[in-house]
Amino acid sequence: MILGLIVNGLINVVITTIEKRFGLRSRQTGLVASGYDIASSICLIPVTYFGGRVNSSKTRIIAIGLLFLGLGSLIFSIPHFLIGHYRVTIAETNTCSHQKDTVNKTILQYDNETMITNGIVNDDYENPSWFVWVFFIAQMLHGAGASPLFTLGVTYIDENVSKKMSSVYLGIYYTMAMMGPAIGYVVGGQLLLVYTDFLYTDSNELGLTSGSKAWIGAWWVGFLIAAILCFLLAIPISGYPKLLPGAEKLQQQKSSEAYNDNKMCTNAHQRTSSNYTKLKELPSATAVLLKNPTFFFLNLAGASEGMIIAGFAAFLPKQIENQFSISPVWSALIMGLITIPTGGGGTFLGGYLIKKFDLSCADIIKFCLIATATATAFTSCFLLSCPNLEFAGITIDYHKNQTYNDTSFNSDQLEFACNINCSCNRDIYDPVCGIDGVMYYNACFAGCSDESVTNDDIKSYVECDCIRPDSNLNHTSNFEAVNLICSSKCSYLPTFVILCFALMLFTFLATMPALSATLRCVYDDQRSFALGIQWIKVRLLGTIPAPMIFGALIDETCIFWQQQGDDLQSGACLVYENFYMSNTAIGGG
């Protein structure tokens, strides 16, 4: 559960926040996500080959893995403490009446550092994107620590329970693994409501709210808590025996369904050949598995499914956030609400159905095919694409006379007759929503000359020359713009949630049956090693390239990049083209 909370929960929730905080692109965060699978693939062969031996202590190896997992989480939070404090003081600089020379003096001075990232200048850290390698190393430690859990952990449970109950116990085990990401989405989303430097700074003094585009939440807190939990859990797990009482008797009662003599998933006598316990026998042990056609095609199926799941897990929260114009907090909450019942329920239900109907290995594979085909049909949820919010100078012109359909952005479009004399600072990205329903880059580009703060600590602006309210609107507000995201008129979100719910349910429904089929179609003394080989294939062909491929494709849908100095396309993406992002998702599915 803790592993899922960290790797598939917290990290996916904070991806967008990290990109904004450190000026990273999606292809860079995709590299970070792949670090987990790269390290796991490297560690799987030695861990599973030697850890799967009869005399090995699987639980102690798992405990060591937990220590690596905790260390990785600790390192993942370190960039927060290295880069300095994130503070945006734009209350005096964000209106049309101020000139550039004033802006440069009032941005931020802290510990003799001037910082800018998404509205923050950073002279000492001109390129904070180098922190991507810190995140990458942390993810590799996560991968190394996780390698025993889904191999030796699965084998340890299967060795100590009856064959009939094995799928139920493993279903519970994997259900907790699915609950972890769900909890991570919910907890991580709530932590993003807390200002990242809450220990030192009151966000109210800066005039920032969690609804502001310039807001950075406390993304790092969850990783510190997870690290402590990992270190504590390693203690009791290291104390488990090699075999639980009664395990030897249960093993003698089991019959093998391993592939033998060109018969797929048929009963065969337990082989009496070597248990492959020496290093020189590693090639022979690998050859036996690779010649097993059932095992081979189960691996290919797992790799294709792993590519889709890894890509969506990393970037689906971002897609929901951008498609439906909601905050990262709400996006994380929606993902949590979808993942909790589908991941946990689907995984447990798949294991229970195997026990309920006492399915053979061949029947289990047929069940997997039906569930996967059904899940594929529900990828149609990504056909639901919402139009982009109207963003002056980016998606439409200032008077809404023209919509820009191309994906190339000319920064000169931000300036118009209504703000040409305002000397607005493009380094400050703090979008405001006008009473006309249009987003503006900041209050200065909206031509606003005065601001105030409401009781909810929300900034409001008046005397905005670029904002022209619709004459049909009953304009009774005492402001013309607020520093919040405009509400989307798109109503596809409920439909998307329902279809995505069904997609994930049937996807996870096949998880436990596929695992049971893998354990049954190989010999007992090779189960740990077989799972290791399978995970390597899944990672090399699926989960390692997937985040980088999806990240690169999503970067291609960007229509406005964060500006760092004179480079107009050096930072994170601030505005995506929703239609092309949707096409990218459906293409990946």
C-alpha positions as semicolon CSV with decimal commas, in nm:
position;residue;x (nm);y (nm);z (nm)
1;M;0,000;0,000;0,000
2;I;0,282;0,242;0,089
3;L;0,458;0,162;-0,239
4;G;0,144;0,239;-0,437
5;L;0,085;0,554;-0,232
6;I;0,432;0,685;-0,322
7;V;0,496;0,573;-0,679
8;N;0,149;0,566;-0,831
9;G;-0,024;0,814;-0,602
10;L;0,179;1,104;-0,465
11;I;0,415;1,132;-0,762
12;N;0,133;1,139;-1,016
13;V;-0,053;1,402;-0,814
14;V;0,243;1,638;-0,784
15;I;0,373;1,603;-1,142
16;T;0,204;1,925;-1,257
17;T;0,316;2,111;-0,944
18;I;0,677;1,995;-0,984
19;E;0,676;2,102;-1,348
20;K;0,567;2,452;-1,250
21;R;0,795;2,477;-0,948
22;F;1,114;2,367;-1,126
23;G;1,032;2,466;-1,484
24;L;1,022;2,107;-1,617
25;R;0,865;1,975;-1,934
26;S;0,645;1,667;-1,958
27;R;0,921;1,470;-2,131
28;Q;1,145;1,542;-1,832
29;T;0,888;1,432;-1,576
30;G;0,829;1,130;-1,800
31;L;1,198;1,047;-1,757
32;V;1,153;1,077;-1,380
33;A;0,859;0,837;-1,389
34;S;1,065;0,588;-1,592
35;G;1,348;0,587;-1,336
36;Y;1,137;0,360;-1,116
37;D;1,107;0,093;-1,382
38;I;1,469;0,122;-1,496
39;A;1,607;0,047;-1,150
40;S;1,348;-0,221;-1,087
41;S;1,444;-0,400;-1,408
42;I;1,813;-0,395;-1,312
43;C;1,743;-0,539;-0,966
44;L;1,481;-0,798;-1,060
45;I;1,711;-1,071;-1,191
46;P;1,946;-1,095;-0,888
47;V;1,662;-1,038;-0,640
48;T;1,429;-1,301;-0,785
49;Y;1,689;-1,558;-0,889
50;F;1,873;-1,573;-0,558
51;G;1,583;-1,457;-0,341
52;G;1,360;-1,727;-0,487
53;R;1,583;-2,010;-0,363
54;V;1,441;-2,246;-0,102
55;N;1,683;-2,144;0,174
56;S;1,659;-1,768;0,115
57;S;1,482;-1,534;0,356
58;K;1,236;-1,355;0,132
59;T;1,100;-1,135;0,408
60;R;1,440;-0,992;0,500
61;I;1,504;-0,902;0,137
62;I;1,163;-0,732;0,130
63;A;1,255;-0,539;0,448
64;I;1,579;-0,419;0,285
65;G;1,372;-0,309;-0,013
66;L;1,152;-0,104;0,219
67;L;1,460;0,078;0,347
68;F;1,555;0,168;-0,010
69;L;1,196;0,279;-0,075
70;G;1,202;0,508;0,228
71;L;1,540;0,652;0,129
72;G;1,405;0,727;-0,219
73;S;1,108;0,915;-0,075
74;L;1,337;1,114;0,150
75;I;1,558;1,216;-0,145
76;F;1,251;1,300;-0,357
77;S;1,161;1,576;-0,110
78;I;1,514;1,723;-0,096
79;P;1,479;1,968;-0,393
80;H;1,222;2,160;-0,191
81;F;1,488;2,241;0,066
82;L;1,763;2,310;-0,187
83;I;1,594;2,554;-0,420
84;G;1,491;2,806;-0,156
85;H;1,153;2,954;-0,072
86;Y;0,879;3,003;-0,328
87;R;0,734;3,348;-0,272
88;V;0,540;3,563;-0,512
89;T;0,496;3,929;-0,425
90;I;0,303;4,062;-0,718
91;A;0,048;4,271;-0,534
92;E;0,241;4,586;-0,619
93;T;0,356;4,483;-0,964
94;N;0,064;4,324;-1,138
95;T;-0,138;4,625;-1,248
96;C;-0,117;4,851;-1,548
97;S;-0,011;5,162;-1,356
98;H;0,333;5,020;-1,264
99;Q;0,635;5,039;-1,488
100;K;0,903;4,781;-1,549
101;D;1,163;4,948;-1,333
102;T;0,927;4,923;-1,035
103;V;0,848;4,562;-1,113
104;N;1,208;4,455;-1,104
105;K;1,251;4,603;-0,758
106;T;0,947;4,448;-0,598
107;I;0,942;4,090;-0,719
108;L;1,124;3,906;-0,441
109;Q;1,429;3,939;-0,228
110;Y;1,500;3,647;0,001
111;D;1,833;3,542;0,145
112;N;2,005;3,757;-0,118
113;E;1,842;3,548;-0,390
114;T;1,607;3,672;-0,659
115;M;1,387;3,388;-0,780
116;I;1,143;3,343;-1,062
117;T;0,953;3,033;-1,160
118;N;0,600;3,086;-1,293
119;G;0,603;3,438;-1,166
120;I;0,926;3,399;-0,973
121;V;1,272;3,516;-1,089
122;N;1,573;3,303;-0,999
123;D;1,919;3,444;-1,058
124;D;2,110;3,192;-0,846
125;Y;1,922;2,899;-0,995
126;E;1,907;3,005;-1,357
127;N;1,808;2,656;-1,459
128;P;1,636;2,475;-1,170
129;S;1,544;2,196;-1,412
130;W;1,870;2,021;-1,311
131;F;1,672;1,894;-1,012
132;V;1,518;1,645;-1,254
133;W;1,821;1,423;-1,186
134;V;1,758;1,432;-0,812
135;F;1,401;1,316;-0,876
136;F;1,534;1,054;-1,117
137;I;1,777;0,909;-0,858
138;A;1,498;0,904;-0,599
139;Q;1,274;0,716;-0,841
140;M;1,550;0,464;-0,907
141;L;1,572;0,398;-0,533
142;H;1,194;0,352;-0,534
143;G;1,230;0,096;-0,813
144;A;1,510;-0,091;-0,637
145;G;1,309;-0,104;-0,316
146;A;0,994;-0,223;-0,490
147;S;1,154;-0,509;-0,685
148;P;1,107;-0,772;-0,407
149;L;0,747;-0,675;-0,323
150;F;0,567;-0,800;-0,635
151;T;0,797;-1,098;-0,686
152;L;0,924;-1,243;-0,360
153;G;0,622;-1,106;-0,172
154;V;0,379;-1,277;-0,408
155;T;0,573;-1,604;-0,395
156;Y;0,594;-1,593;-0,014
157;I;0,217;-1,563;0,015
158;D;0,154;-1,835;-0,246
159;E;0,392;-2,073;-0,065
160;N;0,216;-2,036;0,268
161;V;-0,151;-2,078;0,168
162;S;-0,353;-2,345;-0,010
163;K;-0,388;-2,341;-0,389
164;K;-0,760;-2,263;-0,369
165;M;-0,715;-1,971;-0,133
166;S;-0,403;-1,835;-0,301
167;S;-0,595;-1,614;-0,545
168;V;-0,799;-1,467;-0,258
169;Y;-0,494;-1,382;-0,046
170;L;-0,312;-1,241;-0,348
171;G;-0,627;-1,050;-0,437
172;I;-0,618;-0,884;-0,094
173;Y;-0,245;-0,817;-0,136
174;Y;-0,292;-0,649;-0,474
175;T;-0,605;-0,472;-0,355
176;M;-0,394;-0,295;-0,094
177;A;-0,146;-0,213;-0,370
178;M;-0,434;-0,051;-0,559
179;M;-0,565;0,127;-0,251
180;G;-0,227;0,292;-0,206
181;P;-0,250;0,509;-0,520
182;A;-0,607;0,601;-0,435
183;I;-0,505;0,716;-0,088
184;G;-0,209;0,896;-0,244
185;Y;-0,436;1,088;-0,480
186;V;-0,664;1,200;-0,198
187;V;-0,390;1,281;0,055
188;G;-0,165;1,439;-0,206
189;G;-0,452;1,651;-0,333
190;Q;-0,526;1,779;0,016
191;L;-0,159;1,861;0,074
192;L;-0,163;2,073;-0,241
193;L;-0,416;2,298;-0,063
194;V;-0,137;2,387;0,181
195;Y;0,116;2,648;0,068
196;T;0,453;2,492;-0,013
197;D;0,643;2,714;0,236
198;F;0,377;2,711;0,507
199;L;0,648;2,683;0,774
200;Y;0,793;3,021;0,684
201;T;0,532;3,217;0,490
202;D;0,164;3,297;0,522
203;S;0,015;3,269;0,175
204;N;-0,252;3,525;0,269
205;E;0,018;3,787;0,298
206;L;0,115;3,717;-0,061
207;G;-0,243;3,742;-0,184
208;L;-0,237;3,383;-0,315
209;T;-0,508;3,117;-0,295
210;S;-0,512;2,752;-0,401
211;G;-0,729;2,856;-0,695
212;S;-0,454;3,075;-0,840
213;K;-0,243;2,951;-1,130
214;A;0,068;3,073;-0,947
215;W;-0,011;2,860;-0,640
216;I;0,238;2,588;-0,540
217;G;0,112;2,337;-0,283
218;A;0,308;2,142;-0,021
219;W;0,399;1,860;-0,262
220;W;0,696;1,745;-0,053
221;V;0,523;1,671;0,279
222;G;0,373;1,339;0,169
223;F;0,712;1,198;0,075
224;L;0,858;1,273;0,419
225;I;0,566;1,096;0,587
226;A;0,595;0,799;0,350
227;A;0,970;0,769;0,420
228;I;0,905;0,742;0,794
229;L;0,637;0,476;0,738
230;C;0,874;0,269;0,522
231;F;1,148;0,275;0,784
232;L;0,901;0,167;1,054
233;L;0,744;-0,113;0,845
234;A;1,082;-0,265;0,767
235;I;1,123;-0,368;1,132
236;P;0,832;-0,615;1,175
237;I;0,857;-0,752;0,819
238;S;1,224;-0,846;0,873
239;G;1,115;-1,068;1,165
240;Y;0,898;-1,310;0,963
241;P;1,026;-1,670;0,926
242;K;1,127;-1,828;0,595
243;L;0,810;-2,040;0,601
244;L;0,499;-2,007;0,815
245;P;0,386;-2,310;1,024
246;G;0,206;-2,569;0,808
247;A;0,344;-2,438;0,478
248;E;0,535;-2,757;0,392
249;K;0,221;-2,970;0,423
250;L;0,028;-2,732;0,194
251;Q;0,301;-2,746;-0,071
252;Q;0,287;-3,124;-0,083
253;Q;-0,086;-3,111;-0,157
254;K;-0,045;-2,886;-0,464
255;S;-0,038;-3,024;-0,819
256;S;0,146;-2,850;-1,103
257;E;-0,015;-2,694;-1,409
258;A;0,315;-2,590;-1,559
259;Y;0,376;-2,603;-1,932
260;N;0,531;-2,938;-2,025
261;D;0,589;-3,132;-2,347
262;N;0,402;-2,883;-2,567
263;K;0,090;-2,901;-2,348
264;M;-0,038;-2,563;-2,234
265;C;-0,158;-2,541;-1,877
266;T;-0,212;-2,916;-1,836
267;N;-0,145;-3,121;-1,527
268;A;0,209;-3,257;-1,521
269;H;0,425;-3,428;-1,264
270;Q;0,653;-3,200;-1,066
271;R;0,990;-3,209;-1,239
272;T;1,282;-3,343;-1,046
273;S;1,562;-3,156;-1,222
274;S;1,791;-2,896;-1,072
275;N;1,639;-2,607;-0,880
276;Y;1,878;-2,365;-1,054
277;T;2,043;-2,232;-0,742
278;K;2,385;-2,149;-0,886
279;L;2,485;-1,845;-1,085
280;K;2,616;-2,052;-1,378
281;E;2,269;-2,208;-1,414
282;L;2,104;-1,870;-1,469
283;P;2,102;-1,899;-1,854
284;S;1,944;-2,244;-1,835
285;A;1,674;-2,123;-1,597
286;T;1,600;-1,828;-1,826
287;A;1,584;-2,053;-2,135
288;V;1,326;-2,279;-1,971
289;L;1,097;-1,984;-1,911
290;L;1,142;-1,827;-2,254
291;K;1,049;-2,156;-2,422
292;N;0,717;-2,158;-2,235
293;P;0,466;-2,014;-2,488
294;T;0,196;-1,946;-2,227
295;F;0,439;-1,751;-2,013
296;F;0,577;-1,569;-2,320
297;F;0,240;-1,438;-2,441
298;L;0,126;-1,347;-2,091
299;N;0,438;-1,128;-2,074
300;L;0,353;-0,955;-2,403
301;A;-0,001;-0,890;-2,282
302;G;0,134;-0,747;-1,958
303;A;0,378;-0,522;-2,146
304;S;0,108;-0,371;-2,368
305;E;-0,120;-0,317;-2,070
306;G;0,170;-0,176;-1,868
307;M;0,248;0,082;-2,137
308;I;-0,108;0,214;-2,132
309;I;-0,143;0,212;-1,753
310;A;0,197;0,376;-1,694
311;G;0,129;0,650;-1,947
312;F;-0,217;0,729;-1,815
313;A;-0,112;0,702;-1,451
314;A;0,154;0,969;-1,501
315;F;-0,048;1,215;-1,708
316;L;-0,419;1,140;-1,664
317;P;-0,450;1,387;-1,371
318;K;-0,296;1,654;-1,594
319;Q;-0,539;1,571;-1,875
320;I;-0,840;1,595;-1,642
321;E;-0,709;1,924;-1,504
322;N;-0,665;2,080;-1,848
323;Q;-0,961;1,928;-2,033
324;F;-1,219;2,028;-1,774
325;S;-1,045;2,341;-1,638
326;I;-1,028;2,230;-1,276
327;S;-0,754;2,273;-1,017
328;P;-0,488;2,006;-0,947
329;V;-0,659;1,945;-0,612
330;W;-0,992;1,854;-0,773
331;S;-0,817;1,650;-1,041
332;A;-0,638;1,448;-0,773
333;L;-0,962;1,398;-0,580
334;I;-1,144;1,271;-0,890
335;M;-0,863;1,027;-0,964
336;G;-0,877;0,905;-0,605
337;L;-1,252;0,855;-0,616
338;I;-1,217;0,655;-0,938
339;T;-0,915;0,450;-0,829
340;I;-1,037;0,344;-0,482
341;P;-1,338;0,135;-0,593
342;T;-1,201;0,026;-0,933
343;G;-0,845;-0,058;-0,834
344;G;-0,929;-0,218;-0,503
345;G;-1,263;-0,368;-0,599
346;G;-1,158;-0,488;-0,944
347;T;-0,841;-0,653;-0,818
348;F;-1,013;-0,832;-0,530
349;L;-1,310;-0,935;-0,748
350;G;-1,079;-1,088;-1,008
351;G;-0,908;-1,303;-0,743
352;Y;-1,241;-1,402;-0,586
353;L;-1,393;-1,513;-0,919
354;I;-1,102;-1,752;-0,976
355;K;-1,171;-1,915;-0,638
356;K;-1,550;-1,904;-0,679
357;F;-1,555;-2,088;-1,013
358;D;-1,231;-2,284;-0,952
359;L;-1,098;-2,183;-1,294
360;S;-0,821;-2,375;-1,464
361;C;-0,521;-2,202;-1,617
362;A;-0,674;-2,205;-1,967
363;D;-1,007;-2,067;-1,839
364;I;-0,824;-1,793;-1,650
365;I;-0,657;-1,678;-1,972
366;K;-0,995;-1,666;-2,150
367;F;-1,130;-1,456;-1,863
368;C;-0,839;-1,212;-1,907
369;L;-0,910;-1,177;-2,279
370;I;-1,277;-1,092;-2,218
371;A;-1,197;-0,836;-1,946
372;T;-0,925;-0,669;-2,156
373;A;-1,144;-0,648;-2,467
374;T;-1,420;-0,486;-2,261
375;A;-1,176;-0,236;-2,112
376;T;-1,052;-0,143;-2,460
377;A;-1,404;-0,045;-2,563
378;F;-1,425;0,206;-2,278
379;T;-1,117;0,397;-2,398
380;S;-1,379;0,593;-2,591
381;C;-1,393;0,817;-2,283
382;F;-1,092;1,004;-2,425
383;L;-1,298;1,109;-2,726
384;L;-1,467;1,359;-2,495
385;S;-1,273;1,678;-2,558
386;C;-1,366;2,016;-2,413
387;P;-1,280;2,340;-2,593
388;N;-1,002;2,549;-2,446
389;L;-1,093;2,835;-2,219
390;E;-1,090;3,166;-2,400
391;F;-0,746;3,307;-2,323
392;A;-0,672;3,654;-2,456
393;G;-0,367;3,656;-2,681
394;I;-0,328;3,277;-2,670
395;T;-0,647;3,107;-2,792
396;I;-0,841;3,419;-2,901
397;D;-0,761;3,780;-2,971
398;Y;-0,846;4,049;-2,720
399;H;-1,185;4,132;-2,864
400;K;-1,285;3,772;-2,935
401;N;-1,298;3,841;-3,307
402;Q;-1,062;3,558;-3,398
403;T;-0,983;3,214;-3,260
404;Y;-0,629;3,082;-3,302
405;N;-0,639;2,725;-3,430
406;D;-0,268;2,670;-3,486
407;T;-0,040;2,536;-3,216
408;S;0,234;2,794;-3,271
409;F;0,230;3,084;-3,033
410;N;0,358;3,434;-3,104
411;S;0,422;3,613;-2,777
412;D;0,348;3,949;-2,939
413;Q;-0,020;3,853;-2,937
414;L;-0,025;3,920;-2,561
415;E;0,007;4,292;-2,624
416;F;-0,285;4,491;-2,759
417;A;-0,384;4,855;-2,782
418;C;-0,549;4,835;-2,439
419;N;-0,227;4,733;-2,262
420;I;0,053;4,845;-2,494
421;N;0,150;5,135;-2,265
422;C;0,134;4,934;-1,942
423;S;0,487;4,790;-1,968
424;C;0,359;4,453;-1,845
425;N;0,603;4,192;-1,721
426;R;0,577;3,858;-1,902
427;D;0,780;3,687;-1,632
428;I;0,478;3,711;-1,400
429;Y;0,227;3,440;-1,493
430;D;-0,074;3,496;-1,268
431;P;-0,385;3,449;-1,487
432;V;-0,703;3,636;-1,402
433;C;-1,059;3,566;-1,509
434;G;-1,243;3,866;-1,648
435;I;-1,610;3,939;-1,603
436;D;-1,637;3,870;-1,977
437;G;-1,541;3,505;-1,914
438;V;-1,199;3,544;-2,076
439;M;-0,867;3,450;-1,913
440;Y;-0,582;3,704;-1,920
441;Y;-0,209;3,640;-1,870
442;N;-0,210;3,865;-1,564
443;A;-0,399;4,171;-1,446
444;C;-0,158;4,404;-1,623
445;F;-0,223;4,241;-1,963
446;A;-0,594;4,278;-1,886
447;G;-0,531;4,652;-1,855
448;C;-0,636;4,663;-1,488
449;S;-0,507;4,963;-1,294
450;D;-0,631;4,892;-0,942
451;E;-0,677;4,589;-0,718
452;S;-0,824;4,486;-0,384
453;V;-0,842;4,173;-0,170
454;T;-1,178;4,023;-0,073
455;N;-1,268;3,848;0,252
456;D;-1,173;3,517;0,092
457;D;-0,821;3,645;0,024
458;I;-0,902;3,652;-0,347
459;K;-0,761;3,941;-0,547
460;S;-1,008;4,142;-0,752
461;Y;-0,929;4,408;-1,009
462;V;-1,114;4,711;-1,145
463;E;-1,067;4,965;-1,424
464;C;-0,955;4,699;-1,671
465;D;-0,930;4,854;-2,018
466;C;-0,904;4,521;-2,205
467;I;-1,215;4,366;-2,049
468;R;-1,540;4,437;-2,227
469;P;-1,837;4,272;-2,051
470;D;-2,112;4,139;-2,270
471;S;-2,394;4,391;-2,290
472;N;-2,644;4,106;-2,239
473;L;-2,498;4,030;-1,896
474;N;-2,646;4,184;-1,585
475;H;-2,317;4,318;-1,452
476;T;-2,367;4,377;-1,080
477;S;-2,020;4,278;-0,955
478;N;-1,795;4,540;-0,801
479;F;-1,492;4,401;-0,985
480;E;-1,391;4,327;-1,342
481;A;-1,146;4,040;-1,287
482;V;-1,034;3,795;-1,017
483;N;-0,720;3,582;-0,988
484;L;-0,906;3,254;-1,034
485;I;-0,956;3,011;-1,322
486;C;-1,267;3,081;-1,530
487;S;-1,530;2,810;-1,505
488;S;-1,562;2,583;-1,805
489;K;-1,890;2,559;-1,995
490;C;-1,810;2,201;-2,092
491;S;-2,043;1,943;-1,932
492;Y;-1,854;1,625;-2,025
493;L;-1,690;1,568;-1,687
494;P;-1,963;1,340;-1,535
495;T;-1,973;1,129;-1,853
496;F;-1,594;1,106;-1,859
497;V;-1,583;0,992;-1,496
498;I;-1,839;0,716;-1,560
499;L;-1,660;0,584;-1,871
500;C;-1,319;0,610;-1,705
501;F;-1,459;0,423;-1,403
502;A;-1,565;0,134;-1,628
503;L;-1,232;0,139;-1,813
504;M;-1,029;0,109;-1,494
505;L;-1,264;-0,149;-1,340
506;F;-1,225;-0,397;-1,626
507;T;-0,853;-0,323;-1,652
508;F;-0,793;-0,414;-1,289
509;L;-1,036;-0,706;-1,311
510;A;-0,779;-0,887;-1,526
511;T;-0,485;-0,818;-1,294
512;M;-0,523;-1,107;-1,050
513;P;-0,626;-1,368;-1,311
514;A;-0,317;-1,281;-1,517
515;L;-0,095;-1,319;-1,209
516;S;-0,257;-1,653;-1,120
517;A;-0,207;-1,782;-1,474
518;T;0,160;-1,685;-1,460
519;L;0,214;-1,868;-1,130
520;R;0,038;-2,180;-1,257
521;C;0,207;-2,215;-1,596
522;V;0,561;-2,234;-1,450
523;Y;0,723;-2,477;-1,208
524;D;0,705;-2,403;-0,836
525;D;1,079;-2,354;-0,790
526;Q;1,083;-2,094;-1,069
527;R;0,786;-1,881;-0,967
528;S;0,987;-1,596;-0,814
529;F;1,230;-1,593;-1,105
530;A;0,941;-1,613;-1,355
531;L;0,777;-1,309;-1,197
532;G;1,110;-1,130;-1,215
533;I;1,151;-1,207;-1,587
534;Q;0,791;-1,103;-1,648
535;W;0,834;-0,770;-1,470
536;I;1,152;-0,703;-1,669
537;K;0,966;-0,756;-1,998
538;V;0,674;-0,543;-1,880
539;R;0,912;-0,263;-1,786
540;L;1,142;-0,275;-2,089
541;L;0,858;-0,297;-2,340
542;G;0,590;-0,107;-2,151
543;T;0,629;0,100;-1,838
544;I;0,980;0,241;-1,902
545;P;0,918;0,398;-2,246
546;A;0,553;0,484;-2,180
547;P;0,592;0,796;-1,959
548;M;0,863;0,937;-2,186
549;I;0,658;0,871;-2,500
550;F;0,338;1,012;-2,350
551;G;0,529;1,309;-2,207
552;A;0,686;1,393;-2,543
553;L;0,348;1,362;-2,718
554;I;0,179;1,587;-2,460
555;D;0,456;1,846;-2,501
556;E;0,366;1,861;-2,870
557;T;0,014;1,976;-2,776
558;C;0,145;2,281;-2,588
559;I;0,045;2,620;-2,729
560;F;0,205;2,844;-2,469
561;W;0,532;2,785;-2,284
562;Q;0,654;2,945;-1,967
563;Q;0,897;3,226;-2,044
564;Q;1,234;3,230;-1,867
565;G;1,426;3,546;-1,947
566;D;1,449;3,600;-2,322
567;D;1,378;3,235;-2,402
568;L;1,009;3,204;-2,484
569;Q;1,000;2,822;-2,474
570;S;1,242;2,719;-2,200
571;G;1,015;2,633;-1,907
572;A;0,705;2,429;-1,836
573;C;0,395;2,435;-2,053
574;L;0,126;2,669;-1,926
575;V;-0,154;2,615;-2,180
576;Y;-0,229;2,299;-2,378
577;E;-0,454;2,251;-2,680
578;N;-0,729;2,028;-2,543
579;F;-0,833;1,875;-2,875
580;Y;-0,483;1,754;-2,960
581;M;-0,427;1,634;-2,602
582;S;-0,743;1,424;-2,629
583;N;-0,624;1,277;-2,959
584;T;-0,293;1,189;-2,794
585;A;-0,474;1,003;-2,515
586;I;-0,704;0,808;-2,747
587;G;-0,405;0,721;-2,967
588;G;-0,218;0,584;-2,667
589;G;-0,524;0,387;-2,555
